[in-house]
Amino acid sequence: MEYRHLGKSGLKLSALSLGSWVTFGKQVDVKDAVAMLQTAYEGGINFFDNAEAYEAGESERIMGQAISELGWPRDTFVVSSKVFWGGKHPTQVGLSAKHVRDACDHALQRLCVDYLDLYFCHRPDVDTPIEETVRAMHQLVMQGKVLYWGTSEWNAQQITEAHLVARREHLTPPTMEQPQYHMLHRDRVEAEYRPLYEAFGMGTTIWSPLASGLLTGKYLDGIPEGSRMNLPGYEWLRDLMLSNEGRQKLEKVRALKPLAEELGIPLHHLALAWCLKNPHVSTVILGASRLSQLQDNLRCLDALKVLDEGVMQRIEDILQNRPPDPERFGQ
């Protein structure tokens, strides 16, 4: 396993991490979670990602029970939660000081830990002043309930404003952002955020590196039974894939498959390793509904050695979606 600093912080995360979105609480129970977490831990993964919104807290309860059963020393792993969608009441949604504090306390209880290593603002809240949210996060840090706080799917202007507020008010600034990033979705990480890496030393914990399964190639001939696009509540994913944009993306996946075969690696390993070639990616969050999927994805690190400059250029020739004047990576 490779370990990378979370931005400019001193914290080192495993290059691959394990997330619970879609799977824990819907496809993965406590018994399965114990097996997955142990396999990930033994494979060198030290970061486990979660959120209050994942299955209305059930995902955190399952992960917390599994971690408790495994009995890992608390100083050997990193666990996160996210705050925004906590319930139906007005005080259970958004990034108000009240909800930020209450959601953190609930996450600690469900995850069976006494502090969160990482705590993300799951989306920007246009109804709450950024200063209020920054101050609420700072207070959690001062209380020892959170070590590092960050954002998820905030735009560059919002992240910059959070840093300026923190600097002006002498508060703790955000350390990391959790954006979607994969071969088919690049602009934000490679272009919009580019000034933030140098200005603020921002780290990224990227999600959906396989584009919700598109980059595995399993949807090239339709939607198979048991896939997440057939799960209740995820119809929006199926609709996206069946759209004109989705079909265009599938054609790029179809063109990438022969390249992966030529290189002697699975297509999804190519996609995961491609994400890791970006030095601004602190960790790639894996998702798995079965233990065998996780075991397979852990082997993607072997693909890094074949992604030289020539292969990276061949991928660019297929994708044709490099942001204007991007910072080059993988050279």
Secondary structure as GFF3:
##gff-version 3
##sequence-region A 1 331
A	DSSP	beta_strand	3	5	.	.	.	ID=ss1
A	DSSP	beta_strand	12	14	.	.	.	ID=ss2
A	DSSP	beta_strand	16	19	.	.	.	ID=ss3
A	DSSP	alpha_helix	30	42	.	.	.	ID=ss4
A	DSSP	beta_strand	47	49	.	.	.	ID=ss5
A	DSSP	three_ten_helix	54	57	.	.	.	ID=ss6
A	DSSP	alpha_helix	58	70	.	.	.	ID=ss7
A	DSSP	three_ten_helix	74	76	.	.	.	ID=ss8
A	DSSP	beta_strand	78	83	.	.	.	ID=ss9
A	DSSP	three_ten_helix	90	92	.	.	.	ID=ss10
A	DSSP	alpha_helix	97	111	.	.	.	ID=ss11
A	DSSP	beta_strand	116	121	.	.	.	ID=ss12
A	DSSP	alpha_helix	130	142	.	.	.	ID=ss13
A	DSSP	beta_strand	146	151	.	.	.	ID=ss14
A	DSSP	alpha_helix	156	169	.	.	.	ID=ss15
A	DSSP	beta_strand	176	177	.	.	.	ID=ss16
A	DSSP	alpha_helix	187	187	.	.	.	ID=ss17
A	DSSP	pi_helix	188	192	.	.	.	ID=ss18
A	DSSP	alpha_helix	194	200	.	.	.	ID=ss19
A	DSSP	beta_strand	203	206	.	.	.	ID=ss20
A	DSSP	three_ten_helix	211	216	.	.	.	ID=ss21
A	DSSP	three_ten_helix	228	230	.	.	.	ID=ss22
A	DSSP	alpha_helix	235	242	.	.	.	ID=ss23
A	DSSP	alpha_helix	244	263	.	.	.	ID=ss24
A	DSSP	alpha_helix	267	276	.	.	.	ID=ss25
A	DSSP	beta_strand	283	286	.	.	.	ID=ss26
A	DSSP	alpha_helix	291	298	.	.	.	ID=ss27
A	DSSP	three_ten_helix	299	306	.	.	.	ID=ss28
A	DSSP	alpha_helix	309	319	.	.	.	ID=ss29
###
